[in-house]
Structures are given as structure tokens and as C-alpha cells.
């Protein structure tokens, strides 16, 4: 099954920084945090990059 052939599949996939893969649920949490406190999101992303 070729997911890339499905319409809208590329739209639903969040685009991450090269070399990083975050589960959709974590991404949604980061989006929620970013709406409340952008600096917190940047801090979490920085920690995730260091791991």
C-alpha cells in the first residue's frame, strides 16, 4: 500500500526538522503548548534535539 499515492497524505504529515521524527500525539501536545507558551515548546524541542 503506497501511502504517498493517497490524496492529502502529504498535507496531514507534519513537517519536522531534518533527522527528527515525533509521534503525531507528541506533535499535537507541542502544538497545544506552543499556543499557550511558545518558549516552553522551543525548550522542549531543544531538549529533544540534544537527546
C-alpha positions as CSV (number, residue, x, y, z in Angstrom):
1,X,0.0,0.0,0.0
2,X,1.5,3.3,-1.1
3,X,0.7,6.0,1.3
4,X,2.3,8.7,-0.8
5,X,-0.3,7.9,-3.6
6,X,-3.2,8.8,-1.2
7,X,-4.6,12.3,-1.7
8,X,-3.8,14.7,1.1
9,X,-1.3,12.4,2.8
10,X,1.5,14.9,2.5
11,X,-0.8,17.6,3.9
12,X,-1.6,15.5,7.0
13,X,2.0,14.8,7.7
14,X,3.6,17.4,9.9
15,X,6.9,18.6,8.5
16,X,9.7,18.2,11.1
17,X,13.3,19.4,11.2
18,X,15.5,17.1,9.2
19,X,16.6,14.0,11.1
20,X,13.8,14.2,13.7
21,X,10.6,12.1,13.9
22,X,8.0,12.8,16.5
23,X,4.8,10.8,17.0
24,X,1.6,12.6,16.0
25,X,0.3,12.7,19.6
26,X,3.5,14.3,20.8
27,X,3.3,16.8,17.9
28,X,-0.2,17.7,18.9
29,X,0.9,18.3,22.5
30,X,3.7,20.5,21.3
31,X,1.2,22.5,19.2
32,X,-1.0,22.9,22.3
33,X,2.0,24.0,24.3
34,X,3.1,26.4,21.6
35,X,-0.3,28.1,21.6
36,X,0.0,28.6,25.4
37,X,3.7,29.2,25.9
38,X,6.0,29.3,22.8
39,X,9.1,29.4,24.9
40,X,8.2,26.1,26.5
41,X,7.8,24.5,23.1
42,X,11.2,25.8,22.0
43,X,12.8,24.5,25.2
44,X,11.2,21.0,24.7
45,X,12.4,20.9,21.1
46,X,15.9,21.9,22.2
47,X,16.0,19.1,24.7
48,X,14.7,16.6,22.1
49,X,17.5,17.6,19.7
50,X,20.1,17.1,22.4
51,X,18.9,13.5,23.1
